[in-house]
Amino acid sequence: METVQELKTAPRGGARSQRKGKNMLAIASGKGGVGKTWFSITLAHALSALRQKTLLFDGDLGLANVDIQLGLMAKYDLGSVVSGAMSLNQVVHHYDKCRFDVIAGRSGSAGLASMPVGRLQILGEDLNLLATDYDKIILDMGAGVEKPVRILSGMAEKIIVVCTDEPTSLTDAYAFIKIMTMQYPKSNINIVINQANSLREGQRTYDTLLKACNNFLKINPPLLGIIRRDTRVRDSIRNQNSIINRYPTSEAAEDVIAIARRLIANG
């Protein structure tokens, strides 16, 4: 990983100068285990249910798991694109259960995780071209702040940082926000609090993160939504189905649908 000084002095060309995908949403987190992929899947389903043509891109280039959570057996995946065997639009798979499209990742490939900057930029441009056929493209990014995560997130119109009330989650979410704002000062960062015991507790968690961002980074990333802790989330993952299909009136499902409505209303 680059040092802070390297991030500050990095050239302002390349990915930074690329046109941002006007309808691309990067879902990120500072650490794993906060429900980022589950949220990406559920948000894609919620947007689809609200008549938004949606594509879910598994951008966790080293530990892809969107297809696992969906029980999806995609014939082609992102590995075919990186190897040059296929173009990005050729590996799009329609997921009938939730009526959105998926580009599956490739687990266990160090080559994908360490993809050169130039290839990442080309991938981002290809996503921009695909975006013209969709209302929303959701990029489920890997945990952490590695180069592929930063570059692809920086290409999105909006970055949604998912965190919980765990101290390590808050600390790592703040670290991610700090690095992204250093490297991409115009980033449109929003916060989603997941696994909150209540809306009040979720608001308290957000306020803690907001205070750190305001005091040390002089930014105020808005709260996009709070998702309440729900035991039915685990059951839906275990059954490889969206919670909106399995438990459409559950609190977690309703919370994500509310976030989807907010995204549509905000354009």
N, C-alpha and C positions, 0 to 999 in steps of 0.2 A: 504494500500500500504506500502511496506517496506521502511524503511528509507535509505538514501544514505549509511550510515555505514553498514547496513544490506546487501545491495547489494555488497559492497566492500568485506565483510567478508564471504559471502555465500560460502558454500562448492563447490568445482570445479567438483563434480560428477554430476550424473543425466543428465538433458537435455543438459548441456554444453559438456558432453563427448560423446553424441550420434553422429552418423554419420549424416552429413547434407544431405538432399535430393538433389541429384546432379541436378535435374531439377525442384526444387520447388522454386517458387517466392512468397514471402510474400508481399502483398500490404498493407501498413500501413499509418497512419497519426497521428499527435499529437492531432487533434480535429476532430469533425464531420463537415459535411457540405462542404467538399472540393471536393466532387465528387469521392471519393475513390471507392465506389461500382460500380458506372457507369464506371469508368476507368477499374476496374477488369473485368466487363462483356465485355466491348468493346475490351479490350486486348485479352481476351479469344477468342472472335469471330475473331479478326484479325489474331491471331496465327493459328486458325483452317482454315481460308481462305488461309493461307500460307502453308497448308498441314502439320501442326503440330497437332498430336493427343493431345487434351487438356482436362484437367479436372479443373473445377472451384469449389473450396471448400469454402463454406460460413463459415468462421471462426469467424464471429461476434456472439459469443456464447450467448449473451443476447438479441440482437436486430437484428436478421437475417432479411435481406431484399432483397437478390439476387432473390429469387423466386417471390417476389412482383414486382420487376422491370422487370422481364422477363414474368410475367403473367403465371408462372409455377405452376401447381398443382401436386406437387410431392407426391406420395402415402406414401413414407417413408422419414424420415429425420434424422439428426444427433442425435436427441433425442432418437431414437430407438437403436442407437449404444451405447450411454452413459448408457442407462438403461440395456444394456446387451442382449436385445432382438434380435439384428441383428449385423452382422459384417459390417465393413465399405464398403466393395465391394458390399454388398447386397442393399445399399441405393443409389447407383449410378444411376442417371437418365439421359437418353440421351435427349438433347434439340435439336429437329429436325430443328428448324428455323435457328440456327446458327451452327449446326453440332459440338457441343462440349458437354461434359458430365458435370453434376452438382451434387454436394452433398449439399442438402439444409440444412440450419440451423434450429434452433427452437427458435422462438421469445418468449420473456417474461418468460424465464426459469432461475431463479436465480441459480438453481442447476447446469446448464451448465456453467454459468458465473463464478461460484466459484468451478469449478471442481478441485479436488486434483491434486497436481503435478504429482503423480504417474500415474493417469489416463491420464493426458495430455501427458506424455511421451509415454504411450502405444499408444495413438491416433497418435502421431508423428511417431512412429515406423510403425503403420499400413499404414500411408500415404506414408512412405518410400517404403513399399512393393507394394502399388498401383502404385507408381511412375515408377516402372519397365515396366508398360504397357502403359506409356504415354511419349510423348516428353516434355510436360510442365504441371506442376500442379500449378495453381494459388490459393494462399490462401488469400481470402478477409478478412483481420483482422478487429477487432473492433477498434473504435477510442480510443485514450488514451494509457496508458502505464500499464494497469493492468496485473497481472501475466499471464493469458492465452495468451494475446497478445505477451508478451515478450518471453514466452517459445516456442510457436509455430513459431513465427518469427525467433527465434534463431535456429530453426531446418532447416530453408530454406537456400538454397545455396546463394540466393540473396534477399536482402530486398529493396523494392522500396518505398520510402517515398513520398507521394503526398502532396503538399501544394500549397497555392495560395499566392497572394501578400498582403493579409490581415495581419496586424501586429500580431494578435492572432494566425493565422495559422503558421506564421514563428516562433513565440516564442514557440509554442507547438511542431512544427516539430523539432526544435533544442533540446527541452527537451527530446523528444523521442529518437533522435539520441544519445544524451548524455548518457541516461540510458542504451541503447542497447550496446554502446561501452564500458561502464563500466562493464556490465554483460557478454557481449560476445565480447571480444576485437578483434576477427578475423571476425566480421560481415562484409559482403560485402554489404555496403549501397550505394544505388543510389537514385538520386533525379528526380522527375517529377514535373514540374510546371504546374498546371492546371488553366484554366479560365484566361489565360493571354490576355491582350488587344492587344498585338502584340508580335512577336518573340523577338523584342528588349526589351520590358517591361518584358517578361518572363526571358530573360537573366539577366536583372537587378535584378529581384527577386532572382534568383539563386545565383548571385554574393553576395547578402546580406547575404544569409544563409551560403554560402561557407566561407565568411569572418569570421563569428562567429565560425564556425566549426574549421577553421584553427587557429584562434587566441586562442581559449579556449580549444579545444579538440585535436589540432595538427593532425587533419585528413582532407582529401580533398575528400569528397564523390562526385563522378562524376555526371554530368548532363546526364540523360538518354533521356530526351526529354521535349519539351514544347508543351502544348496543348492550342490552341487559343480559346478564348471565342466564343461560337457559340450558337445562339438562338435555333438552331435545336436540341440541346442536350435535352432541356426541353421537346420539342415536342416528341422526341423518347421515353423518360421516361414515359411521359403521355400516350403514345400509347403502352407501355410495349413491346417495340421492340428495337433491337440494331440499333444504328445510322448508322452502316455500311450497314444494310439492307434497312433502310428507306431513308438515305441520304448518299450514298456511296462516293460522291464527295465533301462532306462538309469538311470544314477546320479541324474540330475536328476529323472526321473519318480519314482523311489523316494523321493527326499528330499521332494518335494512331497506325495506320498501320506502320508508319515510326519507331515508338518505337519497334513494334513487329519485324520488319526486323532487327533492331539493336540487339535485344536480340538473334535472331537466328544466326546472323553473329558472335556474341560474344561467341556462344556456350551455 
